[in-house]
Amino acid sequence: MLQERLGDVQLMCPLDNPAAEARQWPQAAGQGVRFTSSPVFPATALRWWARANRLLPLARMGFPRFAADAGTRAAFEQSAALIMTGGDILTLDYGVMSLYQWCRLNEAAMESGVPAVLWAASVGPFSARPEVERVMAAHLRRYAAITVRETVSLEYLRSIGVEHAELVADPAFHLGVETFDTSALDFGGSRPLLGFNVSPLIRLFRGGKASAEAMDREIVAFLRKVTQASEFGVVLIPHVGPLDGGDNNSDWHYMQGLLRHLDDCRERIVLAPPDLNAAQLKYLIGLCRYFIGARTHSTIAALSQGVPTVSIAYSTKAKGINKDLFGHLRYVLETPRVTAETLDESLVYLQNEEADMRALLAERLPEWRSRAMGSVDALLRVARNSRQ
């Protein structure tokens, strides 16, 4: 997207494992992207901060105080702007510690004279923790530019006094596809495909181990019914997972566990490999007749190609995107409501509403792809000002 506006642009992308990332993105260097080391957070200082938080109100504590590590400071010195992305990092979904340590890093950039740009994010709400909300409102007002991907985030930011936020669309609506051999995944093109994505993350929003295990059984029951009582082939599509092949937060490992209970259905269900990159995953999702997904960017990959989609939602972001795109939440299934019956109802809903969904998406997607460029325009304004 930046290249469309500028032609030549240089980006530093911090990573934990550059070698693994290079396998996913071999074109990176040719696209102006240089991999750098990830920020190093001071573990001891953060532990003491966390202990103090148990004794003192967060309103008095604020962000943990630490300086950026040497490698990150060197990157700041070469930068016209810092892009803060990641989608929903600036929420309470992953805890106050995660929220505050990333915000502190952004403040370190600002203190170094590097303007921070929040890029196509979901933000908040922090209203469940008023002391956090006050800290975050003051922090967000320091950003040189803020773009958000749903109206609900825009309205929330304005309600807490962050007036300079702009509404855009998620940049994934603009992502192209990368073709690859799908012959092992699409049943030779002999039947329509239902793409399906679930993640271990949604199990955390089921209110305990028993409820999460019950959801697992319900998902298996739904998939068995689809393979045995319909014309569909099912392709399970992992969209997030560690590049080292580990099982932490891995869609592939989670769905592989579900698949073990479906040995009697293996002629009609297949699990995509865990090493596809985002553009390849989008290509595969685009082959599907319908899609049901939990990872937000898996559903955006489907919606942005006109595939009728139901979003399994655990937070504001899926609801906000659906509300802005469709004007309602009929295509959202909240995680606590996931059962074999509600998943089946969702599939029936997609079948019944297919023509209307495809027509609406065909009408609105050009505008949404154009809106995604709003984050680029905001960043370029900031970068130009920083060089003056």
N, C-alpha and C positions, 0 to 999 in steps of 0.2 A: 504494500500500500504506500509506503514511503517512497519506494522507487518510482511509482506512478507519478508522484508529485515532484520528485527531485532528480530522478535518474540515478545519480551516484550518492549513496548515503552509507555511513559507517556506524555500525551498532556493536556495542560490547554486551555479550550475553553471559551472565555469571551462571556457572554450573557446578554441581558436585562431581560429575563424572564426564568430562569432555570427550573421552574416547567413546563411551557408550552413546553419547548424544551425536557424535559425528556419524555413527552408523545409521542413526535415524534421519540425519539431515546432512547428507554428503554434499549438498549444493550450497551449504551455508557460506563458505568462504567466497564463492563466486557471487553471492548475493549481498556481500558487504558485511557479513556477520563474523565477528571474532569472539571465540569462546574465551572466557576468563574464569578465574576461580570464584567460587561462591563466597559471600560474606562470612566471616568467622565471628560468631557471637561469643562474648566472654562468659563461659559457663559458670564460673565461680560468682561473678557479679550478679548474674541472673538468679542463681540459687539464693543468694542473700536477699535479693529484691523480693523473690517469691516468699521467703520466710517472713520478711518484714510485712508483706501484704497480709499475712495471717494475723498480724497484731495491730496494724494501722489501717485506717480507711484508705481506699484507693484514691479518694479525692485528695488526700494529703500526699500520697506517694507519687502519683503521676507516672510518667514513663521511667523505666530503668535508665540510669545515666551511664553511658559508655561511649567511647570514641570508636569510630570505624577502624577496622584493621588496616594494616599498611597497604595491602593489595587493593582494597576497596577505595582507600583514599587516593591511591594512584589513578584508579579509574575515574574518580570524581574530577581529578585535575585535567583529564583529557576530554571531559564531557560538556556539551552545551546544555544538556538537560538529563534528568533522571526520569525514566518511564516506570511508574509503579503499576504493575499489572497483576494478573493472577485471578481476576474475576471477583472472588468474594473473600479475599483476605481481610478486608476492612469490615468485618462483621464479628459477632460474638459466637459464630458457629464453631470455631476452633479454640475458644478460650481466650481469656484476657492476656495471658502470657504471650501467645502467638501474635495477637493483635498488637500489643504494645512493643514487642521487640522489633517488628517490621516498621512500625511508625517511628520508633527511635532512630532506625537506620535512615529513614527518609529525612528526618530532622538533621541528622549528621550531614547529609548531602546539602541541605539548605544552608546550614552553618558554614559549609565550604564554598558557598556562593553558587551552588548548582541548583537551579530551579527544579522543583518536583512537579510532575504531571501525573495525575491519576487517570488511567487510561481505560475507558469503557468498562467501568467496574459496577458491581453491586455494592451498595454501602448500607451498613446498619441492618435493622434499627438497633440502637443501643439503649432504647428507652427502658428496658428491663433492669438496667444498671445506671441510674441517674448520674452517679459520680463518674462513670466511664463516659457517658454521653457528654458531660461538660468538658472533659479532657479532649475527647475526639472532635467536638465542635471547634474548639480553639485550634487544634492541630490541623484540621481540614481547611480552615480559613487561610492557612499559610501556603497552601499549594498554589502554584502559579496558574494552573488550569486544572479543571476537573471535568471529565466526561463520564457519563453514566449510561448504562444500557437499558434501563427501564424507567418508566414514569414514576413508579413507586419510590425508587431511590432518589430521583430528582425532587419529588415533593417532600420526602423526609429531610433531605439536606436543607432545603429552604425553610423547613419548619424549625430547624435548629440554628438558623442564621448563617448558613453557608450559601450565599446568594450567587456565586459565580459558576455554579455547576451548569453543564450543558447536556442535553439529551442527544445520544447518538444510537447506533446499533452495534451489537457485538461484532468485532472484526472477523469472527469466524463466519459470518454471513458472506464475507468477501473472499474467503479461502478457496483456492482452486483445488482440483483433484489430481491425483497421481495414479494412473492406471497400472494394474499389475494382473497377473494370471489368477483369476478367481475360479478356475474350473473345479478346484477341490472344495469350493464353498457355496456354489450356486446350483448344485444338483444338475449341472449340465444345461441349465436354462429350461429344464423340463417342467418346472412348477413355479408358481408365484412364491416370493420370499417374504416372510415376516422377520424383520430384524428385531433383535431383542437385546437390551442391555440392562443389567442390574449390577450393583456394586456393593462391596462390603460396607461402604459408608452408610447406606440407608439402614443397615441393621442397627446402627447406633441410635436411630430415631424411633425404635420400636418399644422402648420402655422396658428393656431387660432381656436377658438371655432366652427365657422361655418364649417370649413374643417374637424374638428374632428367629428362633428355630421354627416356630409355627409359620412364619412368613416363608422361610425356605421351603417348607413342605407345600405350602400353597402355590408357590411359584412352580415347583416341580409338577404339581397336579395340573396346573394350567398348561404347561408345555406338553405334558403327556396328552392332554385332550386335543390340543392343536394338531399334534403329529398324528393322532389316531382318528380324529373325527373331522378333519378338514383337508383341503387340497394343498395346504401350505407346506413348504419346507421352512424350517426355522434355522436361522443363522444367529448364533450367540456372538455378540460383538463387544469384546472388551475395549474400553476407551481410555482407561487410566491404569498404569501399573509401573513399578520401578524398573528401570532399564537394566538393572543387574540380575533380573529374573527372580527376585525375591517375592515373597507373598504379602508383604506389607501394603495394605490399601490397593491390592491387585484385583481388578475385575476378572482377569483371566483365571486366577487361582480360585476365586469365589465361584465363578460359573463352572469351572471344571469340577468342583465339588458337587454342584447341582447335577451336572451331567452324569455323574456316577450312578445316580438314581434313575437314569433314563436309558439303561442299556437296551431295553426292549423297543426303543424308539430310534436307534442310532441310524437307521436308513433315512430318516427324515429330519434329523437335527445334527448340526455341526457347530463346532466352536472355532472361531477364527483365531489365528496365531497371535501371540502376545507382542510381536515385534513390528507390527505395522505402524507407520507414522501417521500423523494426523491427516495428511492429504490422501493417503491410501485408505484409511478408515472411511473418509468421506466418500471416496469412490465406491467402496463396498456398500456403504449405507445407501448410496444413490441407486443401487441395483434393486433395492427392496420395494415391494408394493406398499407395505405399511411398516411403521417402526414404533416400538414402545421402548422408552429409554429412561434411565435414572440420571446418568451423567449429563449435565447441562449441555456440554459441547457435542455430545452424541446426538442430542435432539436438535441442536442448531444445524449440525451436519445434514440431518434429514430435512428439516423445515426449509433450509436454504436451497434445497434441490427440489422442493415441491412435493416431498414425500409426506403423506398424511401421517401424523405423529401424535402419540399420547406421551406426555411427560410425567414420570413418577417423581413427585416433588417432595423435598424435605425442608426447603427454605424458600425465602422470598423470590429468589432469582427466576425459577421456572414459572412461578405464578406471574411475576411481573412481565416476562417476555411474552407469555401467552396472552395476557390481558392487553398488552400493547399491540400485538400482532393480529389477534382475532377479535378483541373486544369483549372477551368472556373467558371463563375458566373451565369450559366443558371438556377440554382436552387435557386436563390436569387430573392426575390421580395422586392424592396425598399418601405419603408412605404409610401412615398408620392404618389406611384403608386397603392396603394391598392384600388381596385374597385371590384364590383361583376364580371366584365368581366375579369380582370387580375387574380383574384382568380380562376375563372373557367378555364382560360387558364393554370394556374399552375397545377390544378388537371388533366387536359387532358395531360399535359406534363409528369406528374408522371406516368400516365397510359401508355403512349406511350414509355416511357424510362425505365419502370420498370425492365425489364430483364437486361438491361445494368447497371442500378444503383445497382441492387442487386449483380451482378457479380463483379463489381468494389469494392463494399464495402466488399464483402467476401474476396477479394484478399488483400485489404489494412488494414482492421481492426486489424488483428494480429500485424502488425507493429505499428499501432497507439497505441494500448494498451501497447505495449512494450515501445514506446516512452514516454508514460505518466509517466513511472517510472523514467524518467530522472530528474524530480523534486525531487524525493526521494533521488536519488544519489547525487544531488547537495547539498541538505540539510544535508545529512549525512557527506559529506566532511567538511562542515562548522562546524557542531556540534562536530566532532572529533577534529578539529583544536582548537575550543574554549575550549575544556577540557584539552588541552596539556599545 
